[in-house]
Amino acid sequence: MSLFKARDWWSATLGEGEEFDQGCLCVGDVDNSGTGHDKVVVGSYMGMLRIFFPHTNKSDEAVPGSAEAQLLEVQLQHAVIQVEVGKFVSCSELLHLAVLHPRKLSVYSVSGTAGNVEHGDQYQLKLVYEHNLQRTACNMTYGTFGGVTGHHSLCIQSMDGMLMFFEQDSYSFGRFLPGFLLPGPLIYNSRTDSFLTVSSARQLESYRYETLAVATEAESRQDPDLPLKTGGKRLMPDWTLVLGEQALDLSAPSFSYSSSTIFVLGERNLYCLRDNSQIRFMKKLEFNPSCFLPYTSVTDGTTNLLLGNHNNMLLVYQDVTLKWAAQLPFVPVAVRVANFPELKGVVVSLSSDGHLLCSYMGTDPSFFSMPKVDAREADYEQVDAEMKKLQKFIREATRTQDILPKGDAEEDLTVTAAVSSNMDSLSQALIQDIDGLPVPSVTIQVKVKASCVVQSSKLTVSVQPPLAVTQDQFALEPMGVGSSTVVAFSAFLNGRYPPADLSGDITVSYSSPTGVPRVLQSRFSLPLALVCVPSSPTKTTQFKITVDTNQPPVDLNSIFPEFSAKSEDKDGNSLAFQFLSGAKVTVLASKTSQRYRIQSDSFEDMWLVVKEWVQRFDLHFSKLGVKDFRKSFSGPLPLQEYFLSVDHHFQLRVSAQQYQDLLSERAVQFRAIQRRLLTRFKDKTPAPLQNLDTLLDATYSQRPAIAGEPSEIRGTSSLPVDPRSFRTGTRTDQDRNQNRSEQEPKQTRTGTRTDQDRNQNRPEEESEQTRTGTKTDQNRNQNRTEQETKQEPEQTRTGTRTGTRTGTKTEQNRKQNRNRNHNRPEQELEQTRTGTRTDQDSNQNRPERIRTGTRTGTKMWRIRTDQNRNQNRPEQEQEQEPEQEQGQTRTDQNLLHQDSS
C-alpha cells in the first residue's frame, strides 16, 4: 500500500453497466478552440461517446462536476473500440475525431457554438466520412505514413491479421501479416516510417511502410476468384526481437528528434528499445501491469513513465528508477496526461467499469492532531489479576479446541476381522492344485457392531492379486443400537505367482443418522501358510541376504510353529518354505553368532519370507519385554539383482503386449475372411472359394492358442513361446510334430509347384484326369500306375500357389468347366487344365495378407490330406519321398521368388 494517494481533482462515473478498455480514452483539442486546452473523449463498448472539459466547480450549488463539465454525449449504433484525435481530413488543418467500430471507421468533426448565458454553449458531432470494413477490426493507429506532412493516415488491424491503410476518405491497400494467429498491439513509428506489432510468436516485429506498399496484395492471396497479381514481393519484417511473453501495449514517443526509444509493456517485464531493435534497458516487474504511458522528462536522456497495475497503484518511473507511487481507487485500463486551464499535467485515468478520474501527484497538509491522554499511574495488582484471567481463558480454549475437528467419542460402527488359525478342511480355491501341491484356503470372519441406527451399509473386501476371496462385496441389513452382523468369506491363491503382500482391507460405507456418508476401514493379515508349504532346506542357492541382530539366536521352530511339524531339522536352525507358485526359500540361523540368512534361487520370492520374519521377530521380543531389539543388513544393497528382476518383468510385459497385438491382427484377419466368404455366398453366380475356408479354419485355430499365451506369461519366469512364431501363420514345430507321423515333417517342408510342372512329368494317361479337376485320393490311387504313384507324394505335398488353386469344387462345377474348355482357344485350354489362374491375375484381385495367409493355410490342409494318403501307400513309396522333396524345394523357392517380384 502506498504512503500517498493520488489527489482527486475531478472525477465522474460514466453510465451504468458499460465496459471500457485501453483504446476507449484519448485527450486533445478536439473542438479546435485554439486555446491549447485538452478535452477528454471517452467511448464505450455500448456505443456511447462522451466529451468532457474538466474543471473545478467554483459555485456553491450542489451540481455534479460531470454534468457541468460534459460537453457532448451521443449514442452511436455500434460499439466503440478505439478513439483518436488527429488531422484526418484532407485540405484541412483542423483536428477531427476518428471512431473505430467493429465493422466501420467513422471520422467526425466536433464544433461548439457559444450561447448567450453561462450554460448556453452547444456542441455538435458531424460525420465527415466513413469506411465500411470487410473484416472485423481490432485496433488502429495513425501517423504521417510515407513521410507525408500536413495530414494523418489511418491503419486498421483486423482480427485475421490484415493491415488496412486509409488516406483520408480513400482506401489505399491491405496487407496480411505473415505467420499471423492472434492480433496484438499496433503502433506507428514516425522516425523510421515503420509499424510495430507483437505477433503470437511473442516477438516484436517491425515492418516498413515502403515494404508493405510493394508487397503482394492481400486480396489476391485470400480470394481465389480474383486474378493472381504478379510483381508483388513477399512480406517480411525489417527486424524481430523475441520477447518471450505477450505484450499489453506499445509506445514510440517522439518528444524530440534526438530521442529514438520504443517502449514495450509485457506481462512481467518492461522493455526499452532503440529504433534498430537494440535493448536499451529492461525492468522486471513484481506486479501485474494494466497500462502505461511514456511522457517527457525534465532530465535530458531520460523518459518518465506512468505505469498502472492491478493493485490499484499508479507508479512513476524515470527509466528504471521508481520516483513516485500513488494509490488509485480503481484499476486503471487507460491513462493519459492532459493540460487544462486551471492545472497542467493532470493524470487522466479510466477504469473498466467507467470511473473517470483527473488527479495529480502530491500531498495535502493534515490538520488532525492527536488529543492529549490523561496520565495516570498503573495499578499493577489489577493488571496482574487481569493477565491471569486471560491466561486461564487461553488455556481452556486451547485444551478444548483444535485446528481439526475431533472425531466422536464413539464410532457409529465397529469392524473387527478375525482370521482362522487353521486352514479350511475343504478348500474353497478355484485352482485345486499347482504343480502337484494342493491350494489351501482360510476363513475370515468380519464382525460389524453398530452403536446407532444404521439403515444401509455395504462391506467391501480387497486383497492383493493373485489372492482372491469367495465374495468381495456384502450388503448388510439395517442394524439397530447394539446389534451386530457377522459375515464370513474364504481367501485363497488364484494365480501361479506369489502375491506382493498378505494383507487385506475391509471397507464399510454407510450413512450416519443425520444422512452424512461415512467410510470405515479395517485391515487383516493372511497367514504365510496360505501361499507356501514346508520343505527341506537347500544349501546352495543363487541369492542370499544376511540379517544381523543384537539378541541371542532364537529357535526358528518357535517363531514359525505351523512350519516346524514337517521340518527335518529338529534343532530349529534351518527352515524351508516352498511357495505354491514360486521358488523355495530357506532361513538359516547361526549357532554361534546373532545372524540369520535368507536364501533362494528367486530374488523376488524372498520378500514375503523376509517381511514375515521381521514381523514375527518383533512380536517375539516384544512379548519378552525387550525394547531395544534391532535388526540390520550390513552388506551392500542388492541393486543388481533388483534391476535384473525389473528387466525380466519388463520383458514379460513386452511379450504380453506382443501377444495382444498379434491377437488383434488375427481378429482383423478373421473378420476380413468372413466378409469375403459372405460376399461369395451371397453372389448369385457360383464362384470358387479359393481356399478361403481353409484359411478361415487356420486363423480360427490360432486365436485360442495366442489368447492363452498372455495368461501363461503372468505365472511363468520365462517366455513360453516366441510371439514371432505366430507371425508366419503356422503353429510351432512342437505343436505340429505332435499330430504328424515320423515321416510327415519331411513332406510338409516342400513349397508349391505349378500344375504345369507336374503335368509335364505325368504320362498322357494322367492328363485326361487332370482336366476334370481334383478327384479323391482313393480314385487317383486306383487309376494310377506304379510310376504315377511314386510321383504322387511330390505332387500332393505341395500346397497351392498363393492360394489360387480351387481344390474345393464340386463335381457339377468341374463338369461345367470341362465343357467350357472345349470352346476356348488351345492356349487358354492349356491354362484351364492346370485348374489355376496366373499369379498376376490372382494377386491383383486379392490383398497381400490374404495371399500370404492362403499359402500357409493350404499347407496345413494338405497335411491332413497327406496323412490319409500315407495310410494307403506302400513303404517303398515313402522311402523315395525325401529324394523328390529336395528337387521340389528348389523349384518352390524359385516360384516364391517370382511371386515376390
PyMOL commands that set and color helices and strands:
alter all, ss='L'
color gray80, all
select helices_A, chain A and resi 22-24+65-69+145-147+209-214+218-222+380-400+528-530+556-559+561-564+606-623+639-682+692-714+723-726+733-738+744-748+755-761+764-771+777-783+786-797+801-803+811-822+826-833+839-844+848-872+875-879+881-900
alter helices_A, ss='H'
color red, helices_A
select strands_A, chain A and resi 4-5+7-13+25-28+39-43+48-52+70-75+82-86+96-100+104-113+122-132+137-143+153-158+162-167+170-176+186-189+194-198+203-208+239-242+247-251+262-266+269-273+279-284+289-295+304-309+313-318+321-327+332-338+346-351+355-360+413-419+433-434+437-438+441-450+457-463+467-469+473-476+484-493+503-511+517-525+532-535+543-549+574-579+584-589+595-600+631-632
alter strands_A, ss='S'
color yellow, strands_A
deselect
rebuild
show_as cartoon
